[in-house]
Amino acid sequence: MIHSMKYQNRPDIAYSLGVIIARDFAPHGFFEGIDAIVPIPLTKERLHERGYNQSEEFANGLSERTGIKIITDIVQRTSFTDSQTHLNYYERRDNVEHAFTLTNHHADINGKHILLVDDVLTTGSTMTACAKQLSQIPNLRISILTIGHAN
């Protein structure tokens, strides 16, 4: 399913998984206190190549079920990194270390609690790099959620 979602033009899978995860996690209070959902952004090149951002589709499914708004313009991916599927931990970390930057649209989330979402967590390098940029926002609280975890 993950492979189809990312590489076989199946954004509906990401959306559906968002709905399912929200349905299963919400009764346990997972989304309580979350002010906004922030999907890991793609570069314009990768977005054009794929046609959609699977993390944003996942966020759409979560939002549909929880009613939590999605924010896609506070952080952007500034460098086009190669696929990380065949990289080890250190190569992944180096590949995304400076891949994200804050935009000028982040003032309204000062002091808020965001849920940073991505499709798959492998080494955590992408989430860490993005969260590092977001942590520059005063008093921002960051939680994370992914569809899956791979080794």
C-alpha positions in Angstrom: 0.0 0.0 0.0 2.8 2.5 0.9 4.6 1.8 -2.4 1.4 2.3 -4.4 0.6 5.5 -2.4 4.0 7.0 -3.2 4.9 5.6 -6.6 1.8 4.4 -8.4 -0.4 7.5 -8.3 -2.6 6.4 -5.4 -3.1 9.5 -3.2 -6.4 8.0 -2.2 -4.6 5.4 -0.1 -2.9 8.2 2.0 -6.2 9.9 2.5 -8.0 6.7 3.5 -5.2 5.8 5.9 -5.6 9.3 7.5 -9.3 8.7 8.0 -8.7 5.2 9.5 -6.0 6.4 11.8 -8.0 9.4 13.0 -11.0 7.1 13.6 -8.9 4.7 15.7 -6.8 7.3 17.6 -9.4 10.0 18.4 -11.3 8.0 21.0 -8.1 7.7 23.0 -7.5 11.5 23.1 -4.6 11.5 20.6 -5.8 14.6 18.9 -6.9 16.6 22.0 -5.1 20.0 22.1 -3.8 19.8 18.6 -4.4 23.2 16.9 -3.2 22.3 13.4 -1.9 19.6 11.2 1.3 20.3 9.2 2.3 17.8 6.5 5.9 17.4 5.6 6.3 19.5 2.4 7.7 18.3 -0.9 9.8 20.5 -3.2 8.0 22.0 -6.2 10.0 19.6 -8.5 8.9 16.5 -6.5 5.3 17.7 -6.3 5.3 18.3 -10.1 6.8 14.9 -10.7 4.4 13.0 -8.4 1.4 15.2 -8.8 0.5 15.2 -5.1 2.1 15.2 -1.7 1.2 11.9 0.0 1.8 13.5 3.4 -0.7 16.2 2.6 -3.2 13.6 1.4 -2.7 11.8 4.7 -3.3 15.1 6.6 -6.5 15.7 4.6 -7.8 12.3 5.8 -6.9 13.2 9.4 -8.5 16.6 9.1 -11.7 15.2 7.5 -12.2 12.9 10.5 -11.0 15.3 13.3 -12.0 18.7 12.0 -8.4 20.0 12.7 -7.2 22.5 10.2 -4.3 21.8 7.9 -1.5 24.4 7.4 0.8 24.0 4.4 2.5 27.3 4.2 4.6 27.7 7.3 7.6 25.6 6.3 8.8 24.7 2.8 11.2 22.2 1.4 14.0 24.2 -0.2 16.2 21.5 -1.6 15.4 18.6 -3.9 16.8 15.6 -2.2 17.2 12.2 -3.9 15.0 9.4 -2.8 16.2 8.1 0.6 15.0 4.6 0.2 18.5 3.2 -0.3 20.4 5.5 2.1 21.7 4.6 5.6 21.0 6.7 8.7 23.9 9.1 8.2 23.3 9.6 4.5 19.6 10.3 5.2 20.5 12.8 7.9 23.0 14.6 5.7 20.5 14.5 2.7 17.8 16.5 4.6 19.8 18.5 7.1 19.2 21.8 5.4 16.2 20.8 3.3 13.6 23.0 5.1 13.0 26.6 5.9 10.4 28.7 7.6 8.2 31.0 5.5 6.8 34.3 6.6 3.4 32.7 7.4 4.1 31.3 10.8 3.3 34.2 13.2 -0.3 32.9 13.8 1.0 29.6 15.3 3.1 31.1 18.0 2.3 29.2 21.2 0.2 26.6 19.3 0.4 22.8 19.3 0.9 21.3 15.8 0.8 17.7 14.6 3.7 17.2 12.0 2.7 14.3 9.7 4.6 12.3 7.2 4.0 9.0 5.4 6.8 6.8 6.7 9.4 7.2 9.5 12.6 5.4 8.8 15.5 7.0 10.6 13.6 10.2 11.6 15.9 12.4 9.7 13.2 14.2 7.7 11.0 14.8 10.7 13.9 16.0 12.7 15.1 18.4 10.0 11.6 19.8 9.6 10.9 20.0 13.3 14.2 21.8 13.9 13.1 24.6 11.6 9.6 24.7 13.1 11.1 24.8 16.6 12.3 28.4 15.9 8.7 29.5 16.3 8.2 30.8 19.9 6.4 28.4 22.3 5.4 26.0 19.5 4.7 22.5 20.7 5.3 19.8 18.1 3.9 16.2 18.1 4.4 13.8 15.2 2.4 11.1 13.4 3.3 8.9 10.5 1.5 6.1 8.7 4.2 3.7 9.3 7.7 3.0 10.5 10.4 1.1 8.5 13.8 -0.1 9.3 
